[in-house]
Amino acid sequence: MFCYNRTIYLRDTDAAGVAYFASLLSICHEAYEASLAAAGTPLSNLLNYASTAIPIVHAEARFLQPLSCGDRCAVRLRPQGWQAHRFAVAYELYLNPKNSPTGKPAATARTQHYCIHPATRQRQPLPESLQFWYHRWAEPDPDAGSGGSGGSDDGSLGLEAPPGPDMP
């Protein structure tokens, strides 16, 4: 797991004074970029591959309590569901313990990434440098046994969206 500290700035909030959903995803992407750099794989290195692109193909975010301007938060990032050409990243944002004594996340998010060739848009294996990043920050999956690191063959990466407001 990788941890990234961040302050919620005015630019991150909406007219109600709380973090805007797009800002939450942006903050998570900042944490992703910082985790790449901390593992020795800056994003600029991945962008220099003319034959590789790693777009985010799915993103979701959920607020569990308000994040307001000036709040200090910690973003915990965990890569998940590694397969030859794809992976996911789970994020949990925690408020400063003084503001959130329960220890529960204030927000969660998930992104799914695929590796493709930019010209053909065909899937291809992820670069070795990204594999190193993944294994640096991923937590061992006790259900994966000796081969693999989770995920499923149906393209879902074994990720389920959290229930919405009208779901149990």
C-alpha positions, 0 to 999 in steps of 0.5 A: 500500500502507498500513502499520499498526503494531500490538503483539500484546496478551494479549487477542489471544492464546489459551491457547497464548499465540499470536494467535487467528484472530479477533484476526488478522481484528480487527487487519486490520480496525483497519488497514482503518479506519486506512487509511480515515482516512489517506485522508480517509475515516473509517469514521464517514463511511461509516456515516453513509450511510443508503442504503449498507452495505459488509459483509464477505462473505468473510474468510480468515486464515492463520498462517505463524508464531506471533504472540505477546504483545508482538510488534510487527508491521506490517500491510501492506494492499493493496486489490484487485479494484475493481469498481463494487460490490465490492472485496477487501483483502489483508493481510500481517502482518510481525513486527519485523525483529529477530524475523523476519529472513527478511522473510516474512509471519507471517500473511496475510488477505483480506476481500471487501466488497460495497456494498449498500442496507441496506433492499433488500440489492441491490448498488449502486455504491461511494461516491466516497469509497471509490474515492478510498481504493482508488486511494490505497492500491492498487498498479497492476495491470500486467495490467489494461491501461488499463481496470479494476483486476483482478477477474473477472466470476465474483464471485471477484475473482480471489482464490484461497485459499492452499493448506491443510495437506493441499493442495500 
